[in-house]
């Protein structure tokens, strides 16, 4: 399972340093979307590939 760490605050409510797991990936006509779940299961984020690259770093 892919893990990502937030490297800078995102959308005002997601704090730097939080660990997320990728629970879903989809691609439709060249646009990729990812669904990330927090490690402690208290929130989900749906974001584009560009947002993932800009705000997250893959760990492990």
C-alpha positions as CSV (number, residue, x, y, z in Angstrom):
1,X,0.0,0.0,0.0
2,X,1.4,3.4,-0.9
3,X,1.9,5.9,1.8
4,X,2.3,9.7,1.5
5,X,3.3,12.4,3.9
6,X,1.9,16.0,3.6
7,X,4.9,18.3,3.1
8,X,3.1,21.6,3.4
9,X,-0.3,22.6,4.7
10,X,-3.1,21.9,2.2
11,X,-6.5,23.6,1.7
12,X,-6.3,25.2,5.2
13,X,-7.5,22.2,7.1
14,X,-4.9,19.5,6.4
15,X,-1.7,19.9,8.5
16,X,1.9,19.4,7.4
17,X,3.4,16.0,8.5
18,X,0.1,14.0,8.4
19,X,0.5,10.5,7.0
20,X,-2.0,9.2,4.4
21,X,-2.6,5.9,2.6
22,X,-3.8,5.7,-1.1
23,X,-7.1,3.8,-1.0
24,X,-8.2,4.5,-4.6
25,X,-6.8,5.6,-7.9
26,X,-8.8,6.4,-11.1
27,X,-8.0,7.7,-14.5
28,X,-10.5,9.1,-17.0
29,X,-9.4,10.5,-20.3
30,X,-5.9,11.2,-19.1
31,X,-6.9,12.8,-15.8
32,X,-5.8,10.9,-12.7
33,X,-7.5,11.2,-9.3
34,X,-6.4,9.8,-6.0
35,X,-8.3,9.1,-2.8
36,X,-6.1,9.4,0.3
37,X,-7.2,8.2,3.8
38,X,-5.5,9.5,7.0
39,X,-3.5,7.0,9.1
40,X,-5.9,7.3,12.0
41,X,-9.0,7.0,9.7
42,X,-10.5,10.4,10.5
43,X,-10.6,12.0,7.0
44,X,-10.3,11.5,3.3
45,X,-9.0,13.7,0.5
46,X,-9.8,13.4,-3.2
47,X,-7.1,15.2,-5.3
48,X,-5.5,15.4,-8.7
49,X,-2.2,14.1,-9.8
50,X,-0.7,17.6,-9.8
51,X,-1.9,18.3,-6.2
52,X,-0.4,15.0,-5.1
53,X,2.9,15.9,-6.6
54,X,2.9,19.5,-5.2
55,X,1.8,18.8,-1.6
56,X,2.8,15.2,-0.8
57,X,5.9,13.0,-0.6
58,X,5.8,9.3,-1.0
59,X,7.2,7.5,2.1
60,X,7.9,3.7,1.9
